[in-house]
């Protein structure tokens, strides 16, 4: 049922308004002309996103047509976009990686819905105080068959458009990865990577890549990320799954793992003693060794079912071998969170696989041999 909304103020002339409903809750209302070239794609995308609950995509509560316009009711979390927020607030490698991970998660969520955004840029990323979120689906489309093919060409923002779009070649959802590489460059240097003036032909992109290869950064891993995301040949460009793994690994480098944080908060003195024990007697019965092993394996794992299996094996060992109930409760909470996250993303997993089957599936992991056999 369509709600009635009262305009509080106009944010962008005749297009974006801050509104409230009859209960006083505030939202953003966006208006798009029905006659614009991409309006059919826009309607399909918005209807697919309506009522979806994702952490890194703006929540869309209602979509309706009124006269000659498409109306969208969204969560009111768009006071500052990344272009406005980043220069003063995103300075450390840790902050850059947090932002990058959030955008990657948002793109993964879109990919699961078979949606290509096609206009990823700092202006279309907002921060709600906890998470960075993707907004503005004006040029997005549903792409059932994600392969290289001819698609709309006059879309996206120059300075963030992939070469394939600019020079009218076939492209796929990897166009969003190119755009995200441009966003990473912006986060690192607080400026756009290129402009209309310095892109006249395809060879100009080679100059951009050469420029990136010559950049000296405190952590050269960022240069490696840029070069993999900004591969001119789309078939050689890194995919989302591998990109998430690489960024997560780099993020872990700058942040103690969530597991280590839990342990540190709850058993600081015990851990100090256990770390001494590791040096003196590194054996399978040492809890700290086991925690480090499991944390490392889960962070590196890219398969959802395998992650669930690892968590379940972890819980079993904590119960049978280490008798650490506090840590077991914390790991169980992480498992429940992971399952809930996978359900939201509509990723299928088997929650009823037996422990014998789990152990059998883990036998080929070298790091776990001592724990399986002990």
N, C-alpha and C positions, 0 to 999 in steps of 0.2 A: 504494500500500500504506500502511495506517495505521501510524504510528509510535507507540511508547510514550513517554509523557512523565511526568516526575517533578516534582511541585510543589515549588518552592523556597520561595515565600511567597505569601500571599494579598494582592492589591493592593486589590481592592474586594470586599466581602462576597459570597461565593458567585457572583461574576460574572467577575472578572478575576484571573488568576493568573500569576505569573512561573514558567515551567517550563523544564526542560532535557530534551533527547532523550538517546538512548543514547550519542551521540558527545560529549555535554557542551555542545552549542550551546544558547543561551538564547533563549526566545521568550516572547511573551505568549499565553496561552490565554484566550479569552473564551467565555462560555456564555450562550446566549439560550434562553428557553423556547419550545418548538415550538408552544405553544397561544396565544402572543400574537397580536394581530390582524394584524400585518404580517409574520408569520413566513414565509409563502410568498414574498413580495417579497424578504425578507431572504435567504432561501436562494438564490433566482435571482441576486440581485446578487452575493453572495459567491462563488458558483460561477463567475460571469463574471469576477470580479476575481482568482480563484485563479490563481497563477503568472504574472500580469501583472507586468512590470517597469517601473514608472514612478517618476520622481524625486520626484513630489509627491503620491503616494498611498501609504499604508502598504502594505507588501508582505504579501500573504496567501498562506501556503504550503500550508495544508491546511484543508479544510472537511468536517466529518462530523457525523452524528447519533448521539447516544448516549443511549439511554433516551428521555427527553422533552425533550432539549436539542439545540440546534445548537451545535457546537463550532467555534471558529475559531482557527487557529494563525497568529499574526502576528509580524512582526519586532519585536524588543524595543527600540523607539525612543521610548517614551512616558513618560519619567520626568517631563517638565514640559510641560504644555499652554500654549497662548498666554496664557491668563488668568493663569497663574502666572509665565510667562517675560517677558511684555512690560513690566510696570511697571518692572523694574530693568534690562532689557537692550535694549529698543527705544525709543530716544529721538530719534534723528535722522530727518530726512525720508528719507535714503538707506536706513536700516534698515526704515522703514515700507514703502517702495516695493519693497524686496527681498522682504519678507514677502508683500505684496499680489501681486506678480508670481508668486511660487511658488504661492499659492492659486489664482490665475487659471489657471496651467498645470495644476494638479490638476483644476480644474473642466473645462478643455478636454479633459483625458484622460478624464474621466467622460463628458462629452458625446459623445466619439467612440465610447464604448461604449454610448451611449443610456441613461445612468444619471443620474437626478436625486438629489442627496443629501438635500435637504429639511431639514437640520439643521446648516447651516454656522454656527458660533459659535466663540469663542475656546477653549472647552473641547474642541472637536473638531479643533483644529489643534495639531500638535506640531512640535518642532524637534529634528532629529537631529544637530546640530552643523554641518551644511552646508546642509540644505534644510528648509523648512517643508512638512509633509505633512498631508493630510486623513485623518482616521480616523473610525471609528464609523459604520457603515452601517445602523444599526438601523431608521431610517425611510426609507431609500433605496428606489427602485424603478426598474425598467427601463421606459423610456418610448419605445416604438418610434416614435410619432407625436408629435413635440414641438410641439404647438399648444395654444392655450387650451382647456381642457376641465375638467369636473368630476373631481376626484381626491380622495384621502383628505384629510380636513380636520383631524382631531385629531392633527397631527404637528408636529414642530419644537419650538423653545423660545421661549416668549413673551419678547419683547424682541429677537428676531431673526427672527420669522415675518413673511412678507410680508402686506400688508393683505388680499390675495385669500384667503389661507388663514384668517386670523382671521375674516373676514366671509363666508366660504363662497361665494366667487366662483370662476369658472374660472381656472386658472393653468397655467403651463408651467414649463420649466426656469429661466425668469427669476426664479422665486422665490429661487433660489440667489444671484442677483446682488443682490437686495434684502438678503438676509442678509449678503452680503459687504460691502455698503455699511455695515451696522451694525457689522461687524468693523472696517472702516476707521475709523469714528467711535471705536470702542474704542481702536484703536491711537493715534489722535491725542490723545484726551482721557483715556484710561485709566478710562473708565466706560461703562456701557451707555447707549444712546441713549434708551430708554424702558422703562417697567415696566408691569406689569398695571394699576397704579393710574391712570396717566395716559392709558390708551387705553380709552375707554368707547364711542366711536363713530368712524365713518370721518372725521369732520371733525377729530378729534384729530391725525390724520396730517398734515393741512394745517398745524397749529400746529408740528409737528416740522420740516417743510420750511421754514417761515418762520423758525424758530429757526436752522436751518442757513444760510439766506441772510444772516442778520445776523452770523454768526461772522466775526471778523477773525483771519486767519491770516497768518503771514509769507509763505507762498506760497499765493495764492488759487486756484491750480490744484487744490489738495486740496478746496476748497469746491466747485469745479466738478465734480470727480469724485463727491463725495457727492450733489450735487443730481441728477446723471444716473443714479446707481445707485439712488437712493431716489425715483425717480419713482413716484408712487402708481398712475398708469395704466400697467399692465404693457406695453401696446403702445408706450408712449413711453420705456420704460426702456431704457437702453443694452444692447446685446448683448455677448456675451463677446469676439467678434473685435474690435469697435471699442474695447471696454474695454481689451483687451490692448495695442492700438496706442497708446492715450492714456497708459496707465501706463508702457509701455516708453519712450515719448517723454519723459515726465517723469523717468524713471529715468536716461535718457541725459543729461539736463540736469545731474543731480547726479553723474554718473560719467563719466570719460573712457571712450570706447569701448574695447572689448577690442582693436580693431585699433591704436588709438593707443598703448595700453599695450604691445603687442608691439613696435611700432616704437620706442617710447621706451626699452624695455629693451635693444634690440639695436643701435640706431643713433642714440644721443642726440646726439652731436656733429654727425652728418650732418644730422639733422632741424633742428637750430638753424641750420645754414648754409642748408638748403633753405627754411626759413621766411623768411629774409632774401631769398632768391631769388624767393619768391612775390610779395613786395611790389614787387620790381624788375621781374619778368618773369613775370606769371601766364599761362602758356601750357599747351597740352595735354600737353607733354612733361614737365611738372613732376610728380614722383611724389607729393609731399605733397598737391597739389591733387586728383590722381586718387584717392588713398586717402580723402580727405575726401568726395569725391563718391560713391564706391562705398559707403562706410560709411553715409552718410546715406540712400542709396537702399535699401539692404538693411534698415535699421532701420525704414523707412517702409513697406516692402512687406508686404502681408498675404497674398499668394498664394504657396503653397509652391513651385510650379513656377517662378514668376518669380524667387524667391529663388535657386533652384538655377541658373537661367540667368544671373543677375547674378554669382554666384560664378564660374561657368565663364568668363564674359567677362573678369572681373577677372584670373583666372589666365592667360588668353591674352595680355592686354595686358602683364602683368608679364613674361611670357616673351619677347614679340616687341618691345615698345616700351621697356621699362625695364630688362630684364636684372637684376632684383633677385631672386636665387635664394632668399635667406634669407626674405624676405617672402613669396615665392611658396610656400615650404614651409609657412609659418604659415597662409596663406590656404587652402591645400589641406587642412590639418588641420581647419580650421574647416568646410570643405565636407564632409569625411568625417563630422565630428561631426553636422552638420546632417542629412545623409542618414540616419545611424543613428537620430537622434531622430525623423525622419519615419517611418522604418520601424517603430519601436516604437509610434508613434501610429497606424500602419496608414493613413497618408495616401499616396495613390498619386501618383507622379511618374514622368516619363520621363527616364531617365538616358542615353538613347542619341540624344537630339536633336542634330542636326549644328550645328557652329558657325555655318554660313551661316543656318540657321533661327533660331538664338539672336540673331544680329546683326539679322536681319530683324524679330524680335519686339521688339528694343530701340530701333529707329529712331525711334519716336515719343517717346522720353524725351529731353526738351530738354537735360538736363544731360549727356547722353552724346554729343551730336552731334559735339562737337569731337574726342572720342576715337574714334568710329566712322569719322569722315572723315579723321582724321590718318594 
